[in-house]
Amino acid sequence: MNLIKSLWVWLSSIIFILLAFPVALILWVLSLAFDSRRLMNNSWMIFQGIVLTKMSPFWKVITEGRGKIDNDQAYIIIPNHQSMLDIVFFNMLRHRLRWVSKVEIFRVPLVGWEMKMVKYIELVRGNKSSVIKMMEKCVESLQDGISVVIFPEGTRSLTGAIGKFKTGAFQLAVRTDKPLLPVLIDGTGEIMPKKGGIIFRNRKTVRIRVLDPIFPGQFGTGDPEELAARVQSVMVKAMDDLRNEPGYLK
């Protein structure tokens, strides 16, 4: 049953992406003349993510705390990471943003091409010059008023528990004095776990919860390592609280 379900999801998603890509291409051509921030492409990418999330009958996504997001504010958004699906479902926040993503994803036909159109930010893992370039691109995006999204764990969790945070996002916050926006995602790891290949598992309710923004000086430290540890503690506790709520859907 999981195989049949997975075939349906992948096939319908591929067909939708094929149909949506020409629109993205047209918007990109138009943007070359008068939309240097690629806002039209960004909006189209969000729309596609919402459609892909809602078109499947095999999961339900509950989004909470969107009212905490000021769409006129550029954030350094730091979600936990459970699954490849996190990136798709994240569009349910309807917020203008650019992802920091490993360079391999940009090589995927259509998807990677559109990521470049939207000015998502490439990163070669383990390459110091790439990290420096990535940080500069993030600063530029924040100065343009467009949020950036960085998974502070650096990789997907095998267990659903929030792992140790790397310091990149927190170095960026200290450098730019832009607020961090923690976001919890829970449930995607059970639908499509890291070691599960491309097969979708049982139906699952996914929860996306936006926490309160955190300004770099809020904890009284300018040390990115200490800031990372403090924010990780906040998100771990918030995830525990989320999972222990009465009526929480497993």
ROKOL-958990 format. One line per 4 residues: for each residue x, y, z of N, C-alpha, C. Coordinates in nm, 4 decimals. Layout:
// residues N
X,Y,Z,X,Y,Z,X,Y,Z  ...
// end
This chain:
// residues 250
0.0829,-0.1202,0.0000,0.0000,0.0000,0.0000,0.0871,0.1262,0.0000  0.1950,0.1255,0.0806,0.2840,0.2411,0.0842,0.3483,0.2658,-0.0519  0.3782,0.1585,-0.1256,0.4383,0.1732,-0.2581,0.3406,0.2381,-0.3554  0.2145,0.1922,-0.3529,0.1122,0.2506,-0.4407,0.0912,0.3982,-0.4070
0.0819,0.4264,-0.2775,0.0644,0.5645,-0.2326,0.1811,0.6515,-0.2780  0.3011,0.6000,-0.2650,0.4202,0.6764,-0.3023,0.4237,0.7035,-0.4518  0.3862,0.6036,-0.5310,0.3827,0.6226,-0.6761,0.2849,0.7335,-0.7137  0.1701,0.7353,-0.6473,0.0693,0.8370,-0.6771,0.1227,0.9750,-0.6418
0.1833,0.9887,-0.5224,0.2335,1.1190,-0.4779,0.3433,1.1685,-0.5708  0.4401,1.0811,-0.6032,0.5512,1.1223,-0.6893,0.5034,1.1580,-0.8293  0.4141,1.0762,-0.8849,0.3665,1.1010,-1.0213,0.2877,1.2312,-1.0292  0.1959,1.2515,-0.9364,0.1150,1.3741,-0.9389,0.2017,1.4971,-0.9145
0.3016,1.4834,-0.8283,0.3907,1.5969,-0.7995,0.4753,1.6328,-0.9212  0.5279,1.5314,-0.9892,0.6107,1.5558,-1.1078,0.5285,1.6225,-1.2184  0.4067,1.5744,-1.2372,0.3206,1.6339,-1.3394,0.2931,1.7809,-1.3069  0.2639,1.8096,-1.1789,0.2366,1.9478,-1.1393,0.3594,2.0363,-1.1603
0.4777,1.9872,-1.1227,0.6008,2.0648,-1.1395,0.6275,2.0926,-1.2867  0.6037,1.9931,-1.3720,0.6223,2.0118,-1.5163,0.5288,2.1198,-1.5699  0.4055,2.1213,-1.5210,0.3088,2.2206,-1.5673,0.3399,2.3596,-1.5123  0.3965,2.3639,-1.3898,0.4216,2.4923,-1.3242,0.5498,2.5584,-1.3715
0.6457,2.4800,-1.4209,0.7759,2.5361,-1.4545,0.7701,2.6434,-1.5637  0.6921,2.6277,-1.6709,0.6877,2.7354,-1.7718,0.6450,2.8697,-1.7145  0.5548,2.8685,-1.6169,0.5134,2.9939,-1.5527,0.6322,3.0557,-1.4796  0.7084,2.9722,-1.4071,0.8271,3.0212,-1.3367,0.9264,3.0825,-1.4345
0.9420,3.0199,-1.5504,1.0355,3.0693,-1.6511,0.9920,3.2052,-1.7049  0.8621,3.2193,-1.7310,0.8096,3.3478,-1.7792,0.8310,3.4568,-1.6747  0.8023,3.4263,-1.5494,0.8210,3.5239,-1.4418,0.9675,3.5633,-1.4270  1.0565,3.4665,-1.4448,1.1993,3.4945,-1.4348,1.2442,3.5887,-1.5469
1.1964,3.5655,-1.6678,1.2301,3.6529,-1.7805,1.1800,3.7949,-1.7533  1.0584,3.8068,-1.7032,1.0044,3.9384,-1.6704,1.0847,4.0054,-1.5596  1.1314,3.9243,-1.4643,1.2042,3.9798,-1.3503,1.3375,4.0416,-1.3902  1.3951,3.9951,-1.5003,1.5239,4.0484,-1.5440,1.5164,4.1980,-1.5723
1.3954,4.2454,-1.6036,1.3785,4.3860,-1.6375,1.3433,4.4724,-1.5160  1.2615,4.4205,-1.4247,1.2128,4.5105,-1.3187,1.1899,4.4420,-1.1836  1.2425,4.3233,-1.1636,1.2189,4.2545,-1.0355,1.3481,4.1851,-0.9917  1.4473,4.2657,-0.9532,1.5783,4.2097,-0.9200,1.5738,4.1194,-0.7969
1.4756,4.1401,-0.7086,1.4646,4.0556,-0.5889,1.3904,3.9246,-0.6169  1.3368,3.9126,-0.7386,1.2641,3.7924,-0.7822,1.1421,3.7647,-0.6936  1.0701,3.8679,-0.6596,0.9543,3.8526,-0.5724,0.8423,3.7737,-0.6399  0.8270,3.7922,-0.7701,0.7228,3.7174,-0.8412,0.7542,3.5681,-0.8407
0.8783,3.5330,-0.8682,0.9176,3.3927,-0.8651,0.9042,3.3350,-0.7239  0.9361,3.4191,-0.6251,0.9246,3.3741,-0.4871,0.7796,3.3405,-0.4519  0.6898,3.4280,-0.4918,0.5473,3.4045,-0.4660,0.4982,3.2797,-0.5391  0.5477,3.2599,-0.6604,0.5077,3.1418,-0.7373,0.5616,3.0140,-0.6731
0.6820,3.0194,-0.6173,0.7386,2.9038,-0.5494,0.6566,2.8685,-0.4250  0.6141,2.9708,-0.3511,0.5302,2.9472,-0.2333,0.3983,2.8828,-0.2741  0.3378,2.9346,-0.3797,0.2117,2.8786,-0.4288,0.2270,2.7310,-0.4652  0.3351,2.6983,-0.5340,0.3577,2.5586,-0.5718,0.3711,2.4696,-0.4482
0.4445,2.5192,-0.3474,0.4615,2.4403,-0.2264,0.3300,2.4146,-0.1553  0.2428,2.5164,-0.1528,0.1119,2.5003,-0.0894,0.0283,2.3976,-0.1647  0.0290,2.4069,-0.2979,-0.0479,2.3113,-0.3790,0.0046,2.1689,-0.3577  0.1367,2.1517,-0.3611,0.1947,2.0183,-0.3425,0.1615,1.9630,-0.2042
0.1558,2.0497,-0.1045,0.1218,2.0056,0.0302,-0.0231,1.9615,0.0398  -0.1120,2.0382,-0.0230,-0.2548,2.0134,-0.0068,-0.3112,1.9097,-0.1038  -0.2379,1.8803,-0.2121,-0.2964,1.7914,-0.3121,-0.2922,1.6448,-0.2705  -0.2147,1.6114,-0.1688,-0.2086,1.4719,-0.1251,-0.3103,1.4455,-0.0144
-0.3872,1.3358,-0.0228,-0.4827,1.3009,0.0830,-0.4185,1.2220,0.1964  -0.2877,1.2022,0.1924,-0.2229,1.1113,0.2870,-0.1636,1.1804,0.4083  -0.1744,1.3128,0.4146,-0.1270,1.3836,0.5327,-0.2076,1.5104,0.5535  -0.2026,1.5596,0.6743,-0.2703,1.6837,0.7120,-0.1672,1.7732,0.7789
-0.1600,1.8998,0.7377,-0.0616,1.9926,0.7924,-0.1344,2.1011,0.8707  -0.0999,2.1117,0.9992,-0.1563,2.2134,1.0876,-0.0494,2.3193,1.1130  -0.0793,2.4430,1.0777,0.0170,2.5525,1.0935,-0.0295,2.6449,1.2048  0.0610,2.6729,1.2994,0.0268,2.7553,1.4153,0.1293,2.8678,1.4324
0.0811,2.9838,1.4717,0.1708,3.0941,1.5048,0.2104,3.1818,1.3880  0.1413,3.1707,1.2752,0.1766,3.2546,1.1607,0.1625,3.4033,1.1926  0.0755,3.4355,1.2881,0.0555,3.5748,1.3256,0.1772,3.6377,1.3915  0.2736,3.5550,1.4324,0.3960,3.6074,1.4925,0.4942,3.6582,1.3869
0.4657,3.6282,1.2607,0.5553,3.6673,1.1526,0.5148,3.8042,1.0984  0.6082,3.8958,1.1000,0.5893,4.0274,1.0380,0.6457,4.0190,0.8965  0.5585,4.0227,0.7981,0.6033,4.0061,0.6597,0.6879,4.1220,0.6085  0.6952,4.2305,0.6861,0.7840,4.3410,0.6499,0.9225,4.3264,0.7149
0.9403,4.2208,0.7930,1.0666,4.1971,0.8634,1.1418,4.0803,0.7987  1.2706,4.0966,0.7814,1.3544,3.9865,0.7334,1.4099,3.9107,0.8538  1.3893,3.7799,0.8548,1.4323,3.6954,0.9663,1.5418,3.5980,0.9215  1.6146,3.5493,1.0196,1.6968,3.4296,1.0012,1.6139,3.3164,1.0597
1.5508,3.2399,0.9733,1.4558,3.1382,1.0170,1.5302,3.0067,1.0438  1.5050,2.9480,1.1592,1.5785,2.8281,1.2002,1.4806,2.7163,1.2382  1.4393,2.6351,1.1432,1.3530,2.5207,1.1743,1.4368,2.3971,1.2098  1.3782,2.3089,1.2902,1.4391,2.1767,1.3045,1.4163,2.0986,1.1760
1.4841,1.9871,1.1599,1.4854,1.9171,1.0301,1.4634,1.7673,1.0501  1.3502,1.7170,0.9965,1.3176,1.5752,1.0091,1.3142,1.5022,0.8752  1.2854,1.5739,0.7670,1.2580,1.5064,0.6404,1.2758,1.6029,0.5236  1.2929,1.5458,0.4034,1.2940,1.6264,0.2813,1.1639,1.7047,0.2653
1.0555,1.6527,0.3230,0.9256,1.7182,0.3100,0.9186,1.8515,0.3837  1.0096,1.8734,0.4784,1.0079,1.9988,0.5542,1.0075,2.1196,0.4619  1.0889,2.1136,0.3565,1.1046,2.2280,0.2670,0.9747,2.2568,0.1913  0.9045,2.1515,0.1518,0.7783,2.1691,0.0796,0.6704,2.2233,0.1736
0.6550,2.1579,0.2888,0.5488,2.1969,0.3819,0.5710,2.3355,0.4402  0.6963,2.3813,0.4431,0.7299,2.5100,0.5013,0.6607,2.6248,0.4287  0.6225,2.6030,0.3044,0.5536,2.7068,0.2279,0.4171,2.7409,0.2859  0.3656,2.6552,0.3749,0.2375,2.6841,0.4389,0.2452,2.8087,0.5275
0.3670,2.8542,0.5584,0.3816,2.9789,0.6343,0.3546,3.1021,0.5487  0.3599,3.0846,0.4153,0.3308,3.1938,0.3215,0.4203,3.3156,0.3465  0.5461,3.2914,0.3705,0.6389,3.4009,0.3988,0.7494,3.4035,0.2938  0.7838,3.5219,0.2472,0.8879,3.5395,0.1466,1.0240,3.5036,0.2071
1.0958,3.4114,0.1425,1.2217,3.3650,0.2006,1.3107,3.3009,0.0945  1.4356,3.2809,0.1341,1.5322,3.2076,0.0517,1.5975,3.1003,0.1379  1.6015,2.9802,0.0859,1.6638,2.8684,0.1570,1.8143,2.8668,0.1330  1.8885,2.8263,0.2347,2.0271,2.7850,0.2170,2.0240,2.6341,0.1944
2.0760,2.5893,0.0813,2.0641,2.4490,0.0442,2.1959,2.3969,-0.0118  2.2202,2.2696,0.0117,2.3421,2.2092,-0.0421,2.3394,2.2130,-0.1942  2.4566,2.2280,-0.2517,2.4690,2.2545,-0.3945,2.4113,2.1427,-0.4801  2.4094,2.0209,-0.4290,2.3588,1.9067,-0.5075,2.2124,1.9255,-0.5480
2.1341,1.9919,-0.4621,1.9917,2.0093,-0.4927,1.9721,2.1026,-0.6117  2.0632,2.1962,-0.6301,2.0530,2.2897,-0.7422,2.0762,2.2207,-0.8767  2.1299,2.0996,-0.8739,2.1556,2.0255,-0.9974,2.0374,1.9396,-1.0406  1.9317,1.9358,-0.9593,1.8123,1.8579,-0.9942,1.7352,1.9334,-1.1025
1.7063,1.8702,-1.2144,1.6337,1.9394,-1.3222,1.5020,1.9998,-1.2736  1.4678,2.1122,-1.3287,1.3472,2.1894,-1.2992,1.3481,2.2446,-1.1567  1.3542,2.1578,-1.0564,1.3517,2.2047,-0.9177,1.4734,2.2929,-0.8892  1.5919,2.2429,-0.9221,1.7143,2.3195,-0.9005,1.7188,2.4458,-0.9837
1.6695,2.4373,-1.1060,1.6685,2.5554,-1.1925,1.5805,2.6646,-1.1315  1.4645,2.6238,-1.0803,1.3741,2.7226,-1.0222,1.4321,2.7805,-0.8929  1.5040,2.6988,-0.8166,1.5709,2.7492,-0.6965,1.6692,2.8613,-0.7317  1.7386,2.8446,-0.8431,1.8313,2.9500,-0.8870,1.7547,3.0745,-0.9304
1.6400,3.0552,-0.9948,1.5586,3.1697,-1.0353,1.5154,3.2538,-0.9155  1.4867,3.1874,-0.8039,1.4381,3.2553,-0.6840,1.5536,3.3105,-0.5995  1.6759,3.2785,-0.6412,1.7969,3.3219,-0.5695,1.8143,3.2524,-0.4360  1.7775,3.1230,-0.4313,1.8138,3.0445,-0.3145,1.9665,3.0379,-0.3069
2.0184,3.0065,-0.1908,2.1612,3.0228,-0.1632,2.2307,2.8873,-0.1555  2.3334,2.8703,-0.2385,2.4050,2.7429,-0.2472,2.5092,2.7304,-0.1365  2.5329,2.6051,-0.0957,2.6376,2.5764,0.0016,2.7038,2.4443,-0.0328  2.8360,2.4475,-0.0448,2.9141,2.3246,-0.0595,2.9619,2.2859,0.0795
2.9121,2.1774,0.1303,2.9462,2.1374,0.2669,3.0957,2.1107,0.2810  3.1531,2.1606,0.3899,3.2936,2.1365,0.4173,3.3893,2.2257,0.3413  3.3350,2.3162,0.2590,3.4181,2.4064,0.1788,3.4137,2.5460,0.2417  3.5266,2.5904,0.2971,3.5305,2.7168,0.3701,3.4961,2.8369,0.2819
3.5457,2.8376,0.1595,3.5163,2.9504,0.0700,3.3677,2.9548,0.0355  3.3056,2.8366,0.0232,3.1628,2.8315,-0.0039,3.0833,2.8833,0.1153  3.1293,2.8510,0.2360,3.0622,2.9008,0.3569,3.0697,3.0525,0.3631  3.1859,3.1093,0.3322,3.2014,3.2559,0.3331,3.1080,3.3193,0.2300
3.1036,3.2615,0.1103,3.0167,3.3143,0.0045,2.8699,3.3022,0.0451  2.8349,3.1898,0.1070,2.6975,3.1699,0.1533,2.6578,3.2766,0.2545  2.7475,3.3056,0.3488,2.7180,3.4069,0.4496,2.6975,3.5441,0.3852  2.7788,3.5790,0.2849,2.7641,3.7070,0.2163,2.6301,3.7144,0.1435
2.5900,3.6047,0.0800,2.4608,3.6010,0.0107,2.3454,3.6149,0.1098  2.3609,3.5543,0.2268,2.2573,3.5667,0.3294,2.2452,3.7113,0.3761  2.3582,3.7777,0.3963,2.3565,3.9183,0.4364,2.2863,4.0026,0.3300  2.3178,3.9782,0.2039,2.2543,4.0518,0.0943,2.1037,4.0308,0.0945
2.0610,3.9053,0.1159,1.9181,3.8748,0.1165,1.8475,3.9477,0.2294  1.9072,3.9460,0.3480,1.8476,4.0153,0.4622,1.8410,4.1653,0.4379  1.9433,4.2208,0.3753,1.9429,4.3636,0.3421,1.8360,4.3958,0.2384  1.8029,4.2963,0.1530,1.6967,4.3126,0.0535,1.5585,4.2966,0.1145
1.5537,4.2630,0.2451,1.4249,4.2438,0.3109,1.3673,4.1054,0.2927  1.4498,4.0092,0.2547,1.4030,3.8729,0.2318,1.4678,3.7791,0.3337  1.3846,3.7068,0.4067,1.4333,3.6155,0.5090,1.5159,3.5032,0.4483  1.6052,3.4475,0.5287,1.6804,3.3287,0.4886,1.6482,3.2165,0.5858
1.6499,3.0937,0.5348,1.6196,2.9770,0.6175,1.7425,2.8871,0.6227  1.7848,2.8562,0.7442,1.8996,2.7692,0.7658,1.8596,2.6615,0.8658  1.8812,2.5345,0.8307,1.8595,2.4276,0.9273,1.9782,2.4267,1.0241  1.9598,2.4674,1.1493,2.0748,2.4775,1.2395,2.1364,2.3425,1.2758
2.0596,2.2337,1.2613,2.1162,2.1008,1.2876,2.2101,2.0574,1.1747  2.1894,2.1137,1.0563,2.2751,2.0819,0.9426,2.2331,1.9607,0.8639  2.1525,1.8734,0.9232,2.1090,1.7523,0.8553,1.9798,1.7043,0.9195  1.9169,1.6062,0.8559,1.7909,1.5543,0.9084,1.8127,1.4669,1.0320
1.7191,1.4731,1.1233,1.7242,1.3913,1.2438,1.6783,1.2494,1.2129  1.7475,1.1514,1.2684,1.7087,1.0113,1.2505,1.5964,0.9704,1.3450  1.5839,1.0415,1.4573,1.4908,1.0015,1.5620,1.3751,1.0983,1.5829  1.3827,1.2162,1.5238,1.2830,1.3200,1.5495,1.3236,1.4135,1.6613
1.4279,1.3764,1.7373,1.4787,1.4649,1.8420,1.5619,1.5753,1.7789  1.5579,1.6934,1.8377,1.6348,1.8069,1.7872,1.7810,1.7901,1.8265  1.8695,1.7901,1.7276,2.0117,1.7687,1.7510,2.0856,1.8977,1.7833  2.2154,1.8845,1.8036,2.2996,1.9985,1.8366,2.3019,2.0976,1.7208
2.2968,2.2271,1.7540,2.2941,2.3317,1.6526,2.4359,2.3725,1.6128  2.4564,2.3898,1.4840,2.5785,2.4521,1.4342,2.5653,2.6040,1.4502  2.6737,2.6748,1.4343,2.6737,2.8170,1.4708,2.6461,2.9134,1.3549  2.6387,2.8643,1.2299,2.6284,2.9535,1.1145,2.5155,3.0544,1.1239
2.3939,3.0081,1.1551,2.2792,3.0989,1.1614,2.2972,3.2027,1.2715  2.3642,3.1645,1.3772,2.3799,3.2528,1.4929,2.4930,3.3528,1.4707  2.5943,3.3139,1.3956,2.6965,3.4093,1.3520,2.6313,3.5168,1.2646  2.5411,3.4734,1.1785,2.4713,3.5660,1.0898,2.3843,3.6632,1.1699
2.3175,3.6122,1.2731,2.2319,3.6975,1.3557,2.3139,3.8027,1.4293  2.4270,3.7615,1.4856,2.5136,3.8556,1.5576,2.5688,3.9608,1.4618  2.6048,3.9168,1.3431,2.6644,4.0072,1.2439,2.5650,4.1100,1.1922  2.4408,4.0695,1.1689,2.3424,4.1572,1.1055,2.2431,4.2203,1.2029
2.2388,4.1679,1.3257,2.1417,4.2120,1.4258,1.9983,4.1906,1.3783  1.9779,4.0876,1.2974,1.8441,4.0505,1.2534,1.7877,3.9436,1.3483  1.6549,3.9430,1.3662,1.5967,3.8462,1.4591,1.5991,3.7032,1.4042  1.6201,3.6102,1.4968,1.6048,3.4687,1.4659,1.4576,3.4323,1.4805
1.4090,3.3441,1.3926,1.2702,3.2994,1.4029,1.2692,3.1463,1.4130  1.2579,3.0919,1.5346,1.2536,2.9456,1.5488,1.1194,2.8904,1.5016  1.1239,2.7790,1.4286,1.0027,2.7138,1.3809,1.0147,2.5630,1.4069  0.9126,2.5060,1.4681,0.9093,2.3624,1.4933,0.8335,2.2922,1.3808
0.8876,2.1811,1.3343,0.8182,2.0939,1.2387,0.8191,1.9541,1.2982  0.7013,1.8936,1.3112,0.6951,1.7593,1.3696,0.5992,1.6702,1.2909  0.6467,1.5523,1.2575,0.5634,1.4545,1.1869,0.6168,1.4150,1.0506  0.6942,1.5023,0.9884,0.7435,1.4711,0.8533,0.8403,1.3525,0.8544
0.9124,1.3356,0.9648,1.0078,1.2251,0.9728,0.9421,1.0893,0.9740  0.8146,1.0847,1.0160,0.7424,0.9574,1.0147,0.6785,0.9304,0.8790  0.6564,1.0362,0.8020,0.6042,1.0163,0.6666,0.7154,0.9752,0.5716  0.8283,1.0456,0.5810,0.9406,1.0200,0.4908,1.0707,1.0334,0.5692
1.1091,0.9288,0.6441,1.2297,0.9362,0.7272,1.3575,0.9405,0.6452  1.4651,0.9837,0.7097,1.5941,1.0005,0.6425,1.6413,0.8713,0.5786  1.6211,0.7584,0.6472,1.6676,0.6296,0.5952,1.5574,0.5520,0.5241  1.4494,0.6212,0.4892,1.3365,0.5521,0.4288,1.3329,0.5589,0.2775
1.4353,0.6163,0.2138,1.4347,0.6267,0.0689,1.3267,0.7211,0.0207  1.2568,0.6829,-0.0854,1.1546,0.7695,-0.1441,1.0135,0.7150,-0.1194  1.0003,0.6212,-0.0266,0.8707,0.5621,0.0037,0.8046,0.6381,0.1176  0.6811,0.6801,0.0954,0.6051,0.7486,0.1988,0.5397,0.6460,0.2907
0.5366,0.6795,0.4195,0.4814,0.5882,0.5202,0.3353,0.6224,0.5486  0.2882,0.5781,0.6653,0.1475,0.5910,0.7010,0.1024,0.7367,0.7075  -0.0286,0.7541,0.6959,-0.0864,0.8886,0.7055,-0.0444,0.9532,0.8358  -0.0169,1.0815,0.8342,0.0356,1.1494,0.9513,-0.0107,1.2941,0.9544
-0.0412,1.3422,1.0736,-0.0659,1.4845,1.0932,0.0660,1.5528,1.1221  0.0968,1.6553,1.0451,0.2205,1.7320,1.0612,0.1864,1.8637,1.1287  0.2667,1.9009,1.2286,0.2464,2.0278,1.2977,0.3632,2.1210,1.2660  0.3303,2.2425,1.2263,0.4303,2.3482,1.2084,0.3938,2.4602,1.3045
0.4843,2.4899,1.3972,0.4558,2.5924,1.4981,0.5654,2.6988,1.4965  0.5243,2.8241,1.4757,0.6169,2.9372,1.4799,0.6314,2.9826,1.6249  0.7547,2.9918,1.6730,0.7810,3.0413,1.8076,0.8070,3.1920,1.8032  0.8223,3.2522,1.9185,0.8478,3.3958,1.9242,0.9847,3.4296,1.8638
0.9946,3.5388,1.7892,1.1254,3.5816,1.7374,1.2236,3.6074,1.8517  1.3506,3.5836,1.8240,1.4566,3.6043,1.9229,1.5587,3.7009,1.8638  1.5826,3.8116,1.9325,1.6841,3.9055,1.8866,1.8191,3.8665,1.9449  1.9274,3.8889,1.8709,2.0595,3.8408,1.9120,2.0981,3.8784,2.0548
2.0609,3.9997,2.1000,2.1001,4.0422,2.2338,2.0059,3.9982,2.3444  1.9029,3.9233,2.3088,1.7993,3.8871,2.4051,1.8529,3.8022,2.5203  1.9529,3.7183,2.4919,2.0108,3.6325,2.5944,2.1349,3.6953,2.6578  2.1630,3.8198,2.6221,2.2757,3.8878,2.6825,2.4104,3.8320,2.6425
2.4209,3.7807,2.5195,2.5483,3.7268,2.4721,2.5666,3.7567,2.3242  2.6909,3.7834,2.2866,2.7255,3.7993,2.1453,2.8073,3.6837,2.0954  2.8119,3.5764,2.1738,2.8878,3.4569,2.1376,2.7970,3.3623,2.0597  2.8242,3.3387,1.9297,2.7366,3.2528,1.8499,2.7195,3.1121,1.9075
2.8233,3.0557,1.9656,2.8126,2.9205,2.0224,2.7171,2.9186,2.1409  2.7295,3.0165,2.2275,2.6395,3.0236,2.3426,2.4968,3.0520,2.2974  2.4828,3.1407,2.1989,2.3504,3.1727,2.1460,2.2862,3.0491,2.0852  2.3652,2.9702,2.0100,2.3133,2.8469,1.9501,2.2645,2.7507,2.0569
2.3419,2.7355,2.1635,2.3049,2.6427,2.2703,2.1785,2.6886,2.3423  2.1680,2.8202,2.3650,2.0512,2.8727,2.4358,1.9244,2.8574,2.3520  1.9349,2.8888,2.2223,1.8169,2.8773,2.1347,1.7784,2.7306,2.1166  1.8766,2.6418,2.1073,1.8469,2.4988,2.0977,1.7662,2.4534,2.2188
1.8045,2.4991,2.3379,1.7319,2.4622,2.4595,1.5870,2.5100,2.4537  1.5677,2.6315,2.4018,1.4324,2.6849,2.3880,1.3498,2.5970,2.2948  1.4083,2.5567,2.1811,1.3338,2.4774,2.0833,1.3090,2.3351,2.1318  1.4037,2.2766,2.2029,1.3842,2.1422,2.2582,1.2682,2.1432,2.3570
1.2653,2.2422,2.4463,1.1558,2.2515,2.5430,1.0228,2.2753,2.4730  1.0239,2.3622,2.3711,0.8996,2.3911,2.2979,0.8482,2.2668,2.2258  0.9392,2.1842,2.1729,0.8972,2.0608,2.1073,0.8388,1.9635,2.2087  0.9001,1.9537,2.3252,0.8448,1.8677,2.4307,0.7054,1.9151,2.4703
0.6901,2.0462,2.4854,0.5592,2.1015,2.5214,0.4563,2.0713,2.4130  0.4968,2.0847,2.2871,0.4064,2.0575,2.1754,0.3579,1.9130,2.1786  0.4497,1.8200,2.1978,0.4151,1.6781,2.1952,0.3359,1.6334,2.3172  0.3432,1.7112,2.4257,0.2714,1.6752,2.5484,0.1375,1.7456,2.5624
0.1008,1.8244,2.4635,-0.0269,1.8946,2.4704,-0.1434,1.7965,2.4633  -0.2500,1.8204,2.5410,-0.3691,1.7357,2.5307,-0.4254,1.7402,2.3888  -0.4575,1.6240,2.3363,-0.5154,1.6180,2.2029,-0.4151,1.6250,2.0910  -0.2839,1.6262,2.1272,-0.1826,1.6296,2.0210,-0.1963,1.5063,1.9346
-0.2035,1.5269,1.8027,-0.2267,1.4173,1.7093,-0.0957,1.3511,1.6730  -0.0795,1.2255,1.7063,0.0410,1.1501,1.6748,0.0387,1.1003,1.5322
// end
